[in-house]
Amino acid sequence: MARHTLDVFQGAEHVVLPSGSCAGMLRRYYPDLLDGADRGRAEELAARTWELSQFLVRVLGVGDLGAGLAGKRVAYHHGCHALRELGVRDEPVDLLRAAGAEVVAWEADEECCGFGGLFSVKLPAVSAGMADRKLDTLPPVDMVTSADGGCLMQMSGRARRRGIATPFRHLASVLWEAVS
C-alpha cells in the first residue's frame, strides 16, 4: 500500500490531507516502512505532505477565509497525530478565530480522545473512559471541531450515547462554512 501511495502522489507538488493521522503516517512513518529507492521516494513525499490547516497557513499564507463563523462558540480538539507528530497547534485555532468564531477554552482540548484505531477495539472500556473524560470537561459550545475524523467519530458516538446534543464537525466543513 505504501508503494502504491508513492506511485499515486509521485507528480503532486503538494499532498494535502484533512486528517492529522493520515498526514502523520505519510510524513513520519512512510520513510521508515521502505528501503532503497522507495525510502527516498517516501522521504520526498513526506516533505510535500501537509495537514489541511497547516497547508493553508504555512504554505498558502491564508489567514482569513471569511466571517461565516461570527457568533459561533467552538471547541477545538487537537488530535494526537496532528499535535504530537506534526506540531499542528495554532493553525486550526487561528483560522477559526479569523473566521469570527469564539474558540472556547477547553481544559481537555489536547488530551487523547481514546480512539487510537485498534486501541479502542482492544481496550473499549479505557477508550470510552477517555472520551467521557473529554466530554465531562466540554464547555457549552455550538460545535466541536477537529482535523481528525476518527476522533470526531469517537467523541460524537460517546456524546450520542450520553444524550449530549452538541454537533461534532470536521474542520474542513467548518472552514468551508466560514467562506460561505
Summary of the structure (lengths in Angstrom):
residues: 180
radius of gyration: 17.1
end to end distance: 36.7
largest distance: 52.8
contacts: 574
relative contact order: 0.16
helix: 54%
strand: 11%
